Amino acid sequence: MDTNPFSPTPPDWAQEATHAVPFCCPTCQASPKEAKEVWLNRQAPVFIEGFSRRKWQEFYRCDCETAWWGWSNERETPEWLVERNARRDAAENN
């Protein structure tokens, strides 16, 4: 099944999903990059208090068939973004 991660309609498997902390499969600890299906619940964003940012539920279906979800702000920041932000901060402080 080829799920569109941006579809407004959730896939059936998302109904069984459990909130996973840390941000990985609660059964086999696979990272979200290894998920065979992904769906982003962008229909109901949550606003983070004190920030002008939103967070979404990200749903994943793992190869082990476990369905899990996490908030977008719980995901580990990619290394390339950490490096970019460090360069930007350094430039602003010079």
N, CA, C and O atoms as a CHARMM CRD file, in Angstrom:
* protein
*
  376
    1    1 MET  N      0.84300  -1.19000   0.00000 PROA 1      0.00000
    2    1 MET  CA     0.00000   0.00000   0.00000 PROA 1      0.00000
    3    1 MET  C      0.87900   1.24100   0.00000 PROA 1      0.00000
    4    1 MET  O      1.76900   1.37200   0.84000 PROA 1      0.00000
    5    2 ASP  N      0.64200   2.12700  -0.91100 PROA 2      0.00000
    6    2 ASP  CA     1.42000   3.34900  -1.03600 PROA 2      0.00000
    7    2 ASP  C      0.63400   4.48800  -0.39900 PROA 2      0.00000
    8    2 ASP  O     -0.25400   5.06200  -1.03000 PROA 2      0.00000
    9    3 THR  N      0.95300   4.81200   0.82700 PROA 3      0.00000
   10    3 THR  CA     0.25600   5.85500   1.57000 PROA 3      0.00000
   11    3 THR  C      0.87100   7.21100   1.26300 PROA 3      0.00000
   12    3 THR  O      2.09200   7.36400   1.27900 PROA 3      0.00000
   13    4 ASN  N      0.03500   8.18100   0.98700 PROA 4      0.00000
   14    4 ASN  CA     0.49300   9.55200   0.80900 PROA 4      0.00000
   15    4 ASN  C      0.63400  10.16500   2.19900 PROA 4      0.00000
   16    4 ASN  O     -0.36800  10.31600   2.90000 PROA 4      0.00000
   17    5 PRO  N      1.84400  10.52300   2.61700 PROA 5      0.00000
   18    5 PRO  CA     2.02900  11.05300   3.97600 PROA 5      0.00000
   19    5 PRO  C      1.28700  12.36400   4.22000 PROA 5      0.00000
   20    5 PRO  O      1.07700  12.74500   5.37200 PROA 5      0.00000
   21    6 PHE  N      0.88900  13.05900   3.15700 PROA 6      0.00000
   22    6 PHE  CA     0.21300  14.34400   3.30300 PROA 6      0.00000
   23    6 PHE  C     -1.28700  14.25100   3.05900 PROA 6      0.00000
   24    6 PHE  O     -1.96600  15.27600   2.99800 PROA 6      0.00000
   25    7 SER  N     -1.80700  13.05100   2.92100 PROA 7      0.00000
   26    7 SER  CA    -3.24000  12.86100   2.71000 PROA 7      0.00000
   27    7 SER  C     -4.01800  13.41200   3.90500 PROA 7      0.00000
   28    7 SER  O     -3.58500  13.25400   5.04600 PROA 7      0.00000
   29    8 PRO  N     -5.15500  14.05200   3.65900 PROA 8      0.00000
   30    8 PRO  CA    -5.95700  14.53600   4.78200 PROA 8      0.00000
   31    8 PRO  C     -6.65100  13.39900   5.54000 PROA 8      0.00000
   32    8 PRO  O     -7.09700  13.58200   6.67300 PROA 8      0.00000
   33    9 THR  N     -6.73600  12.24200   4.91700 PROA 9      0.00000
   34    9 THR  CA    -7.39500  11.09100   5.53500 PROA 9      0.00000
   35    9 THR  C     -6.35800  10.14300   6.11100 PROA 9      0.00000
   36    9 THR  O     -5.45600   9.71300   5.39200 PROA 9      0.00000
   37   10 PRO  N     -6.46300   9.80700   7.39000 PROA 10     0.00000
   38   10 PRO  CA    -5.46900   8.90300   7.98200 PROA 10     0.00000
   39   10 PRO  C     -5.61700   7.47500   7.44700 PROA 10     0.00000
   40   10 PRO  O     -6.72700   7.03100   7.15400 PROA 10     0.00000
   41   11 PRO  N     -4.50400   6.76800   7.32300 PROA 11     0.00000
   42   11 PRO  CA    -4.59100   5.35500   6.93600 PROA 11     0.00000
   43   11 PRO  C     -5.18100   4.54200   8.09100 PROA 11     0.00000
   44   11 PRO  O     -5.12300   4.96900   9.24500 PROA 11     0.00000
   45   12 ASP  N     -5.73800   3.39300   7.78700 PROA 12     0.00000
   46   12 ASP  CA    -6.35200   2.54900   8.82000 PROA 12     0.00000
   47   12 ASP  C     -5.37700   2.20400   9.93800 PROA 12     0.00000
   48   12 ASP  O     -5.76400   2.16600  11.10600 PROA 12     0.00000
   49   13 TRP  N     -4.10600   1.95100   9.59100 PROA 13     0.00000
   50   13 TRP  CA    -3.14600   1.51300  10.60000 PROA 13     0.00000
   51   13 TRP  C     -2.85100   2.59300  11.64100 PROA 13     0.00000
   52   13 TRP  O     -2.39000   2.28100  12.73900 PROA 13     0.00000
   53   14 ALA  N     -3.11300   3.85700  11.30900 PROA 14     0.00000
   54   14 ALA  CA    -2.84300   4.95200  12.25200 PROA 14     0.00000
   55   14 ALA  C     -3.77100   4.89100  13.47000 PROA 14     0.00000
   56   14 ALA  O     -3.43200   5.41200  14.53200 PROA 14     0.00000
   57   15 GLN  N     -4.93500   4.26000  13.32000 PROA 15     0.00000
   58   15 GLN  CA    -5.88100   4.16700  14.43500 PROA 15     0.00000
   59   15 GLN  C     -5.31100   3.36000  15.59500 PROA 15     0.00000
   60   15 GLN  O     -5.69100   3.58400  16.74500 PROA 15     0.00000
   61   16 GLU  N     -4.40000   2.41800  15.31000 PROA 16     0.00000
   62   16 GLU  CA    -3.81800   1.55200  16.33300 PROA 16     0.00000
   63   16 GLU  C     -2.53800   2.12000  16.94300 PROA 16     0.00000
   64   16 GLU  O     -1.99300   1.54600  17.88600 PROA 16     0.00000
   65   17 ALA  N     -2.06200   3.23300  16.41300 PROA 17     0.00000
   66   17 ALA  CA    -0.76000   3.77100  16.80900 PROA 17     0.00000
   67   17 ALA  C     -0.72800   4.20200  18.27100 PROA 17     0.00000
   68   17 ALA  O     -1.70800   4.70600  18.81800 PROA 17     0.00000
   69   18 THR  N      0.43100   3.98500  18.88200 PROA 18     0.00000
   70   18 THR  CA     0.65800   4.42900  20.25300 PROA 18     0.00000
   71   18 THR  C      1.76300   5.47900  20.26100 PROA 18     0.00000
   72   18 THR  O      2.66000   5.45600  19.41800 PROA 18     0.00000
   73   19 HSD  N      1.68900   6.38900  21.21100 PROA 19     0.00000
   74   19 HSD  CA     2.70200   7.43800  21.34000 PROA 19     0.00000
   75   19 HSD  C      4.01000   6.80000  21.80400 PROA 19     0.00000
   76   19 HSD  O      4.05200   6.14200  22.84300 PROA 19     0.00000
   77   20 ALA  N      5.04900   6.99400  21.04600 PROA 20     0.00000
   78   20 ALA  CA     6.34700   6.38500  21.34900 PROA 20     0.00000
   79   20 ALA  C      7.33000   7.43200  21.84600 PROA 20     0.00000
   80   20 ALA  O      7.60200   8.42500  21.17100 PROA 20     0.00000
   81   21 VAL  N      7.84900   7.19000  23.02700 PROA 21     0.00000
   82   21 VAL  CA     8.91400   8.01900  23.59400 PROA 21     0.00000
   83   21 VAL  C      9.96600   7.05500  24.10500 PROA 21     0.00000
   84   21 VAL  O      9.66000   6.26200  24.99500 PROA 21     0.00000
   85   22 PRO  N     11.17500   7.07600  23.60000 PROA 22     0.00000
   86   22 PRO  CA    11.74500   8.03200  22.65700 PROA 22     0.00000
   87   22 PRO  C     11.16800   7.87000  21.24900 PROA 22     0.00000
   88   22 PRO  O     10.36900   6.97000  20.99200 PROA 22     0.00000
   89   23 PHE  N     11.58300   8.75100  20.35300 PROA 23     0.00000
   90   23 PHE  CA    11.04300   8.85700  19.00300 PROA 23     0.00000
   91   23 PHE  C     11.56900   7.71900  18.12100 PROA 23     0.00000
   92   23 PHE  O     12.39200   7.93700  17.23100 PROA 23     0.00000
   93   24 CYS  N     11.08500   6.52000  18.38200 PROA 24     0.00000
   94   24 CYS  CA    11.44500   5.33400  17.58900 PROA 24     0.00000
   95   24 CYS  C     10.38100   4.27900  17.81700 PROA 24     0.00000
   96   24 CYS  O      9.52000   4.43500  18.68300 PROA 24     0.00000
   97   25 CYS  N     10.43800   3.21100  17.04900 PROA 25     0.00000
   98   25 CYS  CA     9.46500   2.13700  17.19400 PROA 25     0.00000
   99   25 CYS  C      9.54800   1.56600  18.61000 PROA 25     0.00000
  100   25 CYS  O     10.63200   1.18500  19.05200 PROA 25     0.00000
  101   26 PRO  N      8.43500   1.50000  19.32300 PROA 26     0.00000
  102   26 PRO  CA     8.47200   0.98000  20.68600 PROA 26     0.00000
  103   26 PRO  C      8.71400  -0.52700  20.75800 PROA 26     0.00000
  104   26 PRO  O      9.04400  -1.04800  21.82300 PROA 26     0.00000
  105   27 THR  N      8.55300  -1.22900  19.64000 PROA 27     0.00000
  106   27 THR  CA     8.74400  -2.67400  19.63200 PROA 27     0.00000
  107   27 THR  C     10.17900  -3.06300  19.29100 PROA 27     0.00000
  108   27 THR  O     10.81100  -3.82800  20.01900 PROA 27     0.00000
  109   28 CYS  N     10.69500  -2.52500  18.16400 PROA 28     0.00000
  110   28 CYS  CA    12.03100  -2.93900  17.70700 PROA 28     0.00000
  111   28 CYS  C     13.05900  -1.80600  17.73200 PROA 28     0.00000
  112   28 CYS  O     14.21100  -2.02300  17.35500 PROA 28     0.00000
  113   29 GLN  N     12.67400  -0.61200  18.16300 PROA 29     0.00000
  114   29 GLN  CA    13.53600   0.56700  18.27700 PROA 29     0.00000
  115   29 GLN  C     14.07500   1.06700  16.92700 PROA 29     0.00000
  116   29 GLN  O     15.08200   1.77300  16.89300 PROA 29     0.00000
  117   30 ALA  N     13.42800   0.71400  15.83600 PROA 30     0.00000
  118   30 ALA  CA    13.83000   1.23100  14.52200 PROA 30     0.00000
  119   30 ALA  C     13.55500   2.73100  14.46500 PROA 30     0.00000
  120   30 ALA  O     12.60300   3.22200  15.07100 PROA 30     0.00000
  121   31 SER  N     14.39100   3.44200  13.73700 PROA 31     0.00000
  122   31 SER  CA    14.21400   4.89000  13.60500 PROA 31     0.00000
  123   31 SER  C     13.07500   5.18000  12.63100 PROA 31     0.00000
  124   31 SER  O     12.68000   4.30000  11.86700 PROA 31     0.00000
  125   32 PRO  N     12.54300   6.40400  12.65000 PROA 32     0.00000
  126   32 PRO  CA    11.48400   6.74400  11.70200 PROA 32     0.00000
  127   32 PRO  C     11.94800   6.63500  10.24900 PROA 32     0.00000
  128   32 PRO  O     11.12700   6.41600   9.35800 PROA 32     0.00000
  129   33 LYS  N     13.23800   6.78300   9.99900 PROA 33     0.00000
  130   33 LYS  CA    13.77100   6.64800   8.64000 PROA 33     0.00000
  131   33 LYS  C     13.54700   5.25000   8.08300 PROA 33     0.00000
  132   33 LYS  O     13.50000   5.06400   6.86700 PROA 33     0.00000
  133   34 GLU  N     13.40900   4.27100   8.96200 PROA 34     0.00000
  134   34 GLU  CA    13.24600   2.88900   8.54700 PROA 34     0.00000
  135   34 GLU  C     11.78200   2.47400   8.38400 PROA 34     0.00000
  136   34 GLU  O     11.50100   1.33800   8.00100 PROA 34     0.00000
  137   35 ALA  N     10.86200   3.37100   8.66700 PROA 35     0.00000
  138   35 ALA  CA     9.44100   3.04400   8.58400 PROA 35     0.00000
  139   35 ALA  C      9.03400   2.73000   7.15400 PROA 35     0.00000
  140   35 ALA  O      9.53900   3.32400   6.20000 PROA 35     0.00000
  141   36 LYS  N      8.11400   1.78900   7.02500 PROA 36     0.00000
  142   36 LYS  CA     7.64900   1.44400   5.67900 PROA 36     0.00000
  143   36 LYS  C      6.48700   2.32700   5.24100 PROA 36     0.00000
  144   36 LYS  O      6.21000   2.43900   4.04700 PROA 36     0.00000
  145   37 GLU  N      5.80300   2.95700   6.20100 PROA 37     0.00000
  146   37 GLU  CA     4.72800   3.89200   5.88100 PROA 37     0.00000
  147   37 GLU  C      4.76300   5.05400   6.86200 PROA 37     0.00000
  148   37 GLU  O      5.12500   4.89900   8.02800 PROA 37     0.00000
  149   38 VAL  N      4.37900   6.21700   6.36100 PROA 38     0.00000
  150   38 VAL  CA     4.37800   7.44000   7.16800 PROA 38     0.00000
  151   38 VAL  C      3.11300   8.22800   6.84200 PROA 38     0.00000
  152   38 VAL  O      2.68100   8.28600   5.69100 PROA 38     0.00000
  153   39 TRP  N      2.52900   8.83100   7.86700 PROA 39     0.00000
  154   39 TRP  CA     1.41700   9.74600   7.65100 PROA 39     0.00000
  155   39 TRP  C      1.56000  10.89800   8.64300 PROA 39     0.00000
  156   39 TRP  O      1.78700  10.67900   9.83300 PROA 39     0.00000
  157   40 LEU  N      1.42400  12.12700   8.14000 PROA 40     0.00000
  158   40 LEU  CA     1.53400  13.32700   8.97100 PROA 40     0.00000
  159   40 LEU  C      0.14800  13.92000   9.18000 PROA 40     0.00000
  160   40 LEU  O     -0.53800  14.25900   8.21600 PROA 40     0.00000
  161   41 ASN  N     -0.26100  14.04400  10.42200 PROA 41     0.00000
  162   41 ASN  CA    -1.55900  14.61900  10.75000 PROA 41     0.00000
  163   41 ASN  C     -1.43400  16.13400  10.75600 PROA 41     0.00000
  164   41 ASN  O     -1.27000  16.75200  11.80800 PROA 41     0.00000
  165   42 ARG  N     -1.51300  16.71800   9.57900 PROA 42     0.00000
  166   42 ARG  CA    -1.36300  18.16300   9.45000 PROA 42     0.00000
  167   42 ARG  C     -2.71000  18.87700   9.52500 PROA 42     0.00000
  168   42 ARG  O     -2.77700  20.09700   9.37500 PROA 42     0.00000
  169   43 GLN  N     -3.78000  18.12100   9.75700 PROA 43     0.00000
  170   43 GLN  CA    -5.11000  18.71700   9.84800 PROA 43     0.00000
  171   43 GLN  C     -5.36100  19.34700  11.21000 PROA 43     0.00000
  172   43 GLN  O     -6.22700  20.21000  11.34800 PROA 43     0.00000
  173   44 ALA  N     -4.60900  18.91800  12.21000 PROA 44     0.00000
  174   44 ALA  CA    -4.84900  19.40300  13.57300 PROA 44     0.00000
  175   44 ALA  C     -3.53500  19.76200  14.25600 PROA 44     0.00000
  176   44 ALA  O     -3.11000  19.06500  15.17700 PROA 44     0.00000
  177   45 PRO  N     -2.88100  20.85000  13.81300 PROA 45     0.00000
  178   45 PRO  CA    -1.62300  21.22000  14.46700 PROA 45     0.00000
  179   45 PRO  C     -1.86800  21.72100  15.88900 PROA 45     0.00000
  180   45 PRO  O     -2.94100  22.22500  16.22000 PROA 45     0.00000
  181   46 VAL  N     -0.85500  21.56600  16.70100 PROA 46     0.00000
  182   46 VAL  CA    -0.88500  22.06500  18.07000 PROA 46     0.00000
  183   46 VAL  C      0.12700  23.19200  18.14300 PROA 46     0.00000
  184   46 VAL  O      1.25000  23.05500  17.65700 PROA 46     0.00000
  185   47 PHE  N     -0.25900  24.29300  18.74100 PROA 47     0.00000
  186   47 PHE  CA     0.65500  25.41800  18.87300 PROA 47     0.00000
  187   47 PHE  C      1.39600  25.30000  20.18900 PROA 47     0.00000
  188   47 PHE  O      0.78900  25.06600  21.23400 PROA 47     0.00000
  189   48 ILE  N      2.70000  25.46100  20.13700 PROA 48     0.00000
  190   48 ILE  CA     3.55200  25.35900  21.31500 PROA 48     0.00000
  191   48 ILE  C      3.49000  26.68100  22.06000 PROA 48     0.00000
  192   48 ILE  O      3.78400  27.73800  21.50200 PROA 48     0.00000
  193   49 GLU  N      3.10700  26.61100  23.32100 PROA 49     0.00000
  194   49 GLU  CA     2.95000  27.81500  24.13100 PROA 49     0.00000
  195   49 GLU  C      4.27900  28.56000  24.24500 PROA 49     0.00000
  196   49 GLU  O      5.31900  27.96200  24.51900 PROA 49     0.00000
  197   50 GLY  N      4.22800  29.86600  24.03300 PROA 50     0.00000
  198   50 GLY  CA     5.42400  30.68600  24.13300 PROA 50     0.00000
  199   50 GLY  C      6.23600  30.72900  22.84300 PROA 50     0.00000
  200   50 GLY  O      7.23500  31.44300  22.75800 PROA 50     0.00000
  201   51 PHE  N      5.81100  29.96900  21.84500 PROA 51     0.00000
  202   51 PHE  CA     6.51800  29.95400  20.56600 PROA 51     0.00000
  203   51 PHE  C      5.51200  30.19400  19.45000 PROA 51     0.00000
  204   51 PHE  O      4.31400  29.96100  19.61200 PROA 51     0.00000
  205   52 SER  N      6.01200  30.65500  18.33600 PROA 52     0.00000
  206   52 SER  CA     5.12900  30.84500  17.18600 PROA 52     0.00000
  207   52 SER  C      5.24300  29.65100  16.24000 PROA 52     0.00000
  208   52 SER  O      5.07800  29.79100  15.02800 PROA 52     0.00000
  209   53 ARG  N      5.52700  28.48000  16.80400 PROA 53     0.00000
  210   53 ARG  CA     5.70200  27.27800  15.99800 PROA 53     0.00000
  211   53 ARG  C      4.56400  26.29600  16.26700 PROA 53     0.00000
  212   53 ARG  O      3.92300  26.31300  17.31800 PROA 53     0.00000
  213   54 ARG  N      4.35000  25.45200  15.28100 PROA 54     0.00000
  214   54 ARG  CA     3.35000  24.40400  15.40700 PROA 54     0.00000
  215   54 ARG  C      4.05000  23.05700  15.48500 PROA 54     0.00000
  216   54 ARG  O      5.20000  22.90700  15.07100 PROA 54     0.00000
  217   55 LYS  N      3.33100  22.08200  16.02300 PROA 55     0.00000
  218   55 LYS  CA     3.82900  20.71700  15.99300 PROA 55     0.00000
  219   55 LYS  C      2.69700  19.82900  15.50000 PROA 55     0.00000
  220   55 LYS  O      1.51800  20.13100  15.68700 PROA 55     0.00000
  221   56 TRP  N      3.08300  18.72700  14.86700 PROA 56     0.00000
  222   56 TRP  CA     2.11900  17.79500  14.31000 PROA 56     0.00000
  223   56 TRP  C      2.39200  16.40500  14.83300 PROA 56     0.00000
  224   56 TRP  O      3.48900  16.09900  15.29900 PROA 56     0.00000
  225   57 GLN  N      1.37500  15.56900  14.74700 PROA 57     0.00000
  226   57 GLN  CA     1.56800  14.15500  15.01000 PROA 57     0.00000
  227   57 GLN  C      2.13300  13.52500  13.74900 PROA 57     0.00000
  228   57 GLN  O      1.59600  13.70500  12.65600 PROA 57     0.00000
  229   58 GLU  N      3.21600  12.78700  13.91200 PROA 58     0.00000
  230   58 GLU  CA     3.81900  12.04200  12.81200 PROA 58     0.00000
  231   58 GLU  C      3.59000  10.56300  13.10700 PROA 58     0.00000
  232   58 GLU  O      4.01700  10.05700  14.14500 PROA 58     0.00000
  233   59 PHE  N      2.92400   9.88400  12.20300 PROA 59     0.00000
  234   59 PHE  CA     2.58900   8.47500  12.37900 PROA 59     0.00000
  235   59 PHE  C      3.51600   7.62300  11.52300 PROA 59     0.00000
  236   59 PHE  O      3.81400   7.96400  10.37800 PROA 59     0.00000
  237   60 TYR  N      3.96400   6.52100  12.09000 PROA 60     0.00000
  238   60 TYR  CA     4.88100   5.61700  11.40200 PROA 60     0.00000
  239   60 TYR  C      4.38600   4.18600  11.53000 PROA 60     0.00000
  240   60 TYR  O      3.81100   3.80400  12.54900 PROA 60     0.00000
  241   61 ARG  N      4.61300   3.40300  10.49000 PROA 61     0.00000
  242   61 ARG  CA     4.33300   1.96700  10.52700 PROA 61     0.00000
  243   61 ARG  C      5.62700   1.26400  10.18300 PROA 61     0.00000
  244   61 ARG  O      6.16500   1.40500   9.08500 PROA 61     0.00000
  245   62 CYS  N      6.10500   0.51800  11.13300 PROA 62     0.00000
  246   62 CYS  CA     7.40800  -0.12100  11.06300 PROA 62     0.00000
  247   62 CYS  C      7.33600  -1.45000  10.29600 PROA 62     0.00000
  248   62 CYS  O      6.25500  -1.99900  10.08500 PROA 62     0.00000
  249   63 ASP  N      8.50400  -1.95300   9.88500 PROA 63     0.00000
  250   63 ASP  CA     8.57300  -3.27600   9.24700 PROA 63     0.00000
  251   63 ASP  C      8.05700  -4.37000  10.16700 PROA 63     0.00000
  252   63 ASP  O      7.57600  -5.39900   9.69100 PROA 63     0.00000
  253   64 CYS  N      8.14700  -4.16700  11.46800 PROA 64     0.00000
  254   64 CYS  CA     7.65400  -5.16700  12.42500 PROA 64     0.00000
  255   64 CYS  C      6.13600  -5.05300  12.60700 PROA 64     0.00000
  256   64 CYS  O      5.55900  -5.73800  13.45200 PROA 64     0.00000
  257   65 GLU  N      5.49600  -4.19400  11.82100 PROA 65     0.00000
  258   65 GLU  CA     4.04300  -3.96900  11.81400 PROA 65     0.00000
  259   65 GLU  C      3.52900  -3.13000  12.98400 PROA 65     0.00000
  260   65 GLU  O      2.31700  -2.97200  13.13000 PROA 65     0.00000
  261   66 THR  N      4.41200  -2.59400  13.81400 PROA 66     0.00000
  262   66 THR  CA     3.99000  -1.72000  14.90200 PROA 66     0.00000
  263   66 THR  C      3.66200  -0.33800  14.34000 PROA 66     0.00000
  264   66 THR  O      4.43300   0.22000  13.55900 PROA 66     0.00000
  265   67 ALA  N      2.52700   0.20400  14.73700 PROA 67     0.00000
  266   67 ALA  CA     2.14900   1.56900  14.37400 PROA 67     0.00000
  267   67 ALA  C      2.40000   2.45300  15.58900 PROA 67     0.00000
  268   67 ALA  O      1.94300   2.15100  16.69100 PROA 67     0.00000
  269   68 TRP  N      3.12500   3.53700  15.38300 PROA 68     0.00000
  270   68 TRP  CA     3.45200   4.44800  16.47900 PROA 68     0.00000
  271   68 TRP  C      3.45100   5.87800  15.98100 PROA 68     0.00000
  272   68 TRP  O      3.49200   6.13200  14.77700 PROA 68     0.00000
  273   69 TRP  N      3.40200   6.80600  16.92000 PROA 69     0.00000
  274   69 TRP  CA     3.43700   8.21000  16.54500 PROA 69     0.00000
  275   69 TRP  C      4.24200   8.99800  17.56600 PROA 69     0.00000
  276   69 TRP  O      4.46300   8.55900  18.69500 PROA 69     0.00000
  277   70 GLY  N      4.66900  10.17000  17.13300 PROA 70     0.00000
  278   70 GLY  CA     5.36600  11.11300  17.99500 PROA 70     0.00000
  279   70 GLY  C      5.08300  12.51700  17.51200 PROA 70     0.00000
  280   70 GLY  O      4.67600  12.72500  16.36800 PROA 70     0.00000
  281   71 TRP  N      5.30000  13.47700  18.39100 PROA 71     0.00000
  282   71 TRP  CA     5.14900  14.87900  17.99400 PROA 71     0.00000
  283   71 TRP  C      6.35500  15.28900  17.15800 PROA 71     0.00000
  284   71 TRP  O      7.47000  14.82700  17.39800 PROA 71     0.00000
  285   72 SER  N      6.12900  16.15500  16.18200 PROA 72     0.00000
  286   72 SER  CA     7.21000  16.59700  15.29800 PROA 72     0.00000
  287   72 SER  C      8.35200  17.24400  16.07600 PROA 72     0.00000
  288   72 SER  O      9.50100  17.16500  15.64100 PROA 72     0.00000
  289   73 ASN  N      8.07400  17.87700  17.20400 PROA 73     0.00000
  290   73 ASN  CA     9.14500  18.51000  17.98200 PROA 73     0.00000
  291   73 ASN  C      9.90900  17.50900  18.85400 PROA 73     0.00000
  292   73 ASN  O     10.88900  17.88700  19.49600 PROA 73     0.00000
  293   74 GLU  N      9.48400  16.24600  18.89200 PROA 74     0.00000
  294   74 GLU  CA    10.18700  15.20900  19.64800 PROA 74     0.00000
  295   74 GLU  C     11.25200  14.50700  18.80300 PROA 74     0.00000
  296   74 GLU  O     12.11300  13.79800  19.32400 PROA 74     0.00000
  297   75 ARG  N     11.17300  14.72100  17.49900 PROA 75     0.00000
  298   75 ARG  CA    12.12000  14.09400  16.58000 PROA 75     0.00000
  299   75 ARG  C     13.50400  14.70400  16.78000 PROA 75     0.00000
  300   75 ARG  O     13.62800  15.90500  17.02300 PROA 75     0.00000
  301   76 GLU  N     14.52700  13.88800  16.67900 PROA 76     0.00000
  302   76 GLU  CA    15.89600  14.37500  16.82200 PROA 76     0.00000
  303   76 GLU  C     16.21400  15.33500  15.67300 PROA 76     0.00000
  304   76 GLU  O     15.87400  15.06900  14.52000 PROA 76     0.00000
  305   77 THR  N     16.86100  16.43800  15.99500 PROA 77     0.00000
  306   77 THR  CA    17.23100  17.41300  14.98200 PROA 77     0.00000
  307   77 THR  C     18.33200  16.83100  14.09800 PROA 77     0.00000
  308   77 THR  O     19.34500  16.34700  14.60200 PROA 77     0.00000
  309   78 PRO  N     18.13300  16.87800  12.77700 PROA 78     0.00000
  310   78 PRO  CA    19.15500  16.32600  11.87500 PROA 78     0.00000
  311   78 PRO  C     20.49400  17.06000  12.02800 PROA 78     0.00000
  312   78 PRO  O     20.52100  18.26000  12.29800 PROA 78     0.00000
  313   79 GLU  N     21.58100  16.34200  11.85700 PROA 79     0.00000
  314   79 GLU  CA    22.92100  16.90600  12.03100 PROA 79     0.00000
  315   79 GLU  C     23.15200  18.10900  11.11400 PROA 79     0.00000
  316   79 GLU  O     23.77000  19.08900  11.53000 PROA 79     0.00000
  317   80 TRP  N     22.66200  18.04400   9.87000 PROA 80     0.00000
  318   80 TRP  CA    22.87400  19.15700   8.93200 PROA 80     0.00000
  319   80 TRP  C     22.21300  20.43300   9.44500 PROA 80     0.00000
  320   80 TRP  O     22.72100  21.53000   9.21500 PROA 80     0.00000
  321   81 LEU  N     21.07500  20.29300  10.14200 PROA 81     0.00000
  322   81 LEU  CA    20.38200  21.46500  10.67200 PROA 81     0.00000
  323   81 LEU  C     21.09600  22.01200  11.89900 PROA 81     0.00000
  324   81 LEU  O     21.16100  23.22700  12.08600 PROA 81     0.00000
  325   82 VAL  N     21.62900  21.13900  12.72900 PROA 82     0.00000
  326   82 VAL  CA    22.40900  21.56100  13.89000 PROA 82     0.00000
  327   82 VAL  C     23.61900  22.37200  13.41900 PROA 82     0.00000
  328   82 VAL  O     23.91700  23.43000  13.97400 PROA 82     0.00000
  329   83 GLU  N     24.31300  21.87100  12.39500 PROA 83     0.00000
  330   83 GLU  CA    25.49000  22.56000  11.85900 PROA 83     0.00000
  331   83 GLU  C     25.11500  23.89800  11.24100 PROA 83     0.00000
  332   83 GLU  O     25.80900  24.89300  11.45000 PROA 83     0.00000
  333   84 ARG  N     24.01700  23.93200  10.47800 PROA 84     0.00000
  334   84 ARG  CA    23.58500  25.17800   9.85400 PROA 84     0.00000
  335   84 ARG  C     23.24400  26.22200  10.90700 PROA 84     0.00000
  336   84 ARG  O     23.62000  27.38700  10.77900 PROA 84     0.00000
  337   85 ASN  N     22.52700  25.79900  11.95400 PROA 85     0.00000
  338   85 ASN  CA    22.15900  26.74300  13.01700 PROA 85     0.00000
  339   85 ASN  C     23.39200  27.24800  13.76000 PROA 85     0.00000
  340   85 ASN  O     23.44000  28.41500  14.15000 PROA 85     0.00000
  341   86 ALA  N     24.38600  26.38900  13.96100 PROA 86     0.00000
  342   86 ALA  CA    25.61900  26.80200  14.63200 PROA 86     0.00000
  343   86 ALA  C     26.35500  27.84000  13.79600 PROA 86     0.00000
  344   86 ALA  O     26.85500  28.82700  14.33500 PROA 86     0.00000
  345   87 ARG  N     26.42600  27.62800  12.48300 PROA 87     0.00000
  346   87 ARG  CA    27.08500  28.60300  11.59000 PROA 87     0.00000
  347   87 ARG  C     26.34700  29.93600  11.62500 PROA 87     0.00000
  348   87 ARG  O     26.96500  30.99900  11.68500 PROA 87     0.00000
  349   88 ARG  N     25.01200  29.86900  11.58700 PROA 88     0.00000
  350   88 ARG  CA    24.20900  31.09600  11.59900 PROA 88     0.00000
  351   88 ARG  C     24.39000  31.83900  12.90900 PROA 88     0.00000
  352   88 ARG  O     24.53500  33.06200  12.91000 PROA 88     0.00000
  353   89 ASP  N     24.38300  31.11800  14.03000 PROA 89     0.00000
  354   89 ASP  CA    24.57100  31.75200  15.33900 PROA 89     0.00000
  355   89 ASP  C     25.95000  32.38700  15.44900 PROA 89     0.00000
  356   89 ASP  O     26.09200  33.48400  15.99000 PROA 89     0.00000
  357   90 ALA  N     26.97200  31.69500  14.93400 PROA 90     0.00000
  358   90 ALA  CA    28.33500  32.23000  14.97000 PROA 90     0.00000
  359   90 ALA  C     28.42800  33.50300  14.13800 PROA 90     0.00000
  360   90 ALA  O     29.07000  34.46900  14.54900 PROA 90     0.00000
  361   91 ALA  N     27.79100  33.50800  12.97400 PROA 91     0.00000
  362   91 ALA  CA    27.82500  34.70200  12.11000 PROA 91     0.00000
  363   91 ALA  C     27.09400  35.87900  12.77900 PROA 91     0.00000
  364   91 ALA  O     27.52100  37.02600  12.65600 PROA 91     0.00000
  365   92 GLU  N     26.01400  35.59300  13.47000 PROA 92     0.00000
  366   92 GLU  CA    25.25700  36.67100  14.13600 PROA 92     0.00000
  367   92 GLU  C     26.01000  37.24900  15.32200 PROA 92     0.00000
  368   92 GLU  O     25.81200  38.41300  15.67100 PROA 92     0.00000
  369   93 ASN  N     26.88300  36.44500  15.95700 PROA 93     0.00000
  370   93 ASN  CA    27.62700  36.90400  17.12900 PROA 93     0.00000
  371   93 ASN  C     28.96100  37.55800  16.76400 PROA 93     0.00000
  372   93 ASN  O     29.67900  38.02200  17.64900 PROA 93     0.00000
  373   94 ASN  N     29.29300  37.60000  15.50400 PROA 94     0.00000
  374   94 ASN  CA    30.55800  38.24000  15.06500 PROA 94     0.00000
  375   94 ASN  C     30.29400  39.58200  14.43700 PROA 94     0.00000
  376   94 ASN  O     31.23000  40.25900  14.01300 PROA 94     0.00000
